[in-house]
Amino acid sequence: MAANTVERFARRSGKSRLNFLNVSEASLSEVGYCVHVAHRLGYISDDLAAELEKDVNGVGAPLAGLVRSTRADVALVAICVAAAVVLVSWLAA
């Protein structure tokens, strides 16, 4: 998950960055599920499962904020491009 997020910052396109953040969120969900399964199968204790779930949630909250922020940036760029197209069309007329 961390590698996906780091790779996201290397991407120039907002949509590409958003894609890698979505992959990071999916990977984090997988980790949460693995913790759940390990607990149900008795491989980890109640206390360890609770601690790991807390860690997963602690990573998930800022990641979700980063996704929201990136979505807003992508939307803003799309609005600016649309406005520029309208302006150029208006000036060319």
C-alpha positions in Angstrom: 0.0 0.0 0.0 2.7 2.5 0.9 4.5 1.7 -2.4 1.3 2.5 -4.3 1.0 5.8 -2.6 4.7 6.7 -3.2 4.2 5.8 -6.9 1.2 8.1 -7.0 3.3 11.1 -6.2 5.6 10.3 -9.2 2.6 10.5 -11.5 2.0 13.8 -13.3 -1.7 13.2 -14.3 -4.3 13.8 -11.6 -6.3 10.9 -12.8 -3.3 8.6 -12.7 -2.6 9.8 -9.2 -6.2 9.1 -8.2 -5.9 5.6 -9.7 -2.9 4.7 -7.5 -4.6 6.1 -4.4 -7.6 3.9 -5.2 -5.2 0.9 -5.5 -3.8 1.9 -2.1 -7.3 2.0 -0.5 -8.0 -1.4 -2.0 -4.7 -2.8 -0.6 -5.6 -1.4 2.8 -9.0 -3.1 2.6 -7.2 -6.4 1.9 -5.0 -6.0 4.9 -8.1 -5.3 7.0 -9.7 -8.5 5.7 -6.5 -10.5 6.4 -6.5 -9.3 10.0 -10.1 -10.3 10.3 -9.5 -13.8 8.9 -6.4 -14.3 11.0 -8.4 -13.4 14.1 -11.3 -15.7 13.1 -9.0 -18.6 12.5 -7.3 -18.1 15.9 -3.9 -17.0 14.5 -3.9 -13.7 16.4 -5.4 -12.8 19.7 -8.4 -10.4 20.3 -6.0 -7.7 21.6 -3.7 -8.0 18.6 -6.6 -8.0 16.1 -8.0 -4.8 17.8 -4.6 -3.1 17.7 -4.1 -4.0 14.0 -7.7 -2.9 13.1 -6.9 0.4 14.9 -3.7 0.8 12.8 -5.6 0.0 9.6 -8.2 2.6 10.5 -5.5 5.1 11.4 -3.9 4.7 7.9 -7.3 4.7 6.2 -8.5 8.1 7.5 -5.7 10.2 6.1 -5.7 8.1 2.9 -9.4 8.8 2.4 -8.7 12.5 2.9 -5.9 12.4 0.3 -8.3 10.7 -2.1 -10.9 13.4 -1.6 -8.4 16.1 -2.1 -7.0 14.5 -5.2 -10.6 14.1 -6.6 -11.2 17.8 -5.9 -8.0 18.7 -7.7 -8.9 16.6 -10.7 -12.4 18.1 -10.8 -10.9 21.6 -10.6 -8.5 21.0 -13.5 -11.5 19.7 -15.6 -13.5 22.8 -14.8 -10.5 25.0 -15.7 -10.0 23.2 -19.0 -13.6 23.5 -19.9 -13.6 27.2 -19.1 -10.5 27.7 -21.2 -12.1 25.9 -24.1 -15.2 28.1 -23.8 -13.1 31.2 -23.6 -10.9 30.2 -26.6 -14.1 29.4 -28.6 -15.6 32.7 -27.7 -12.5 34.7 -28.6 -12.1 32.8 -31.9 -15.7 33.7 -32.9 
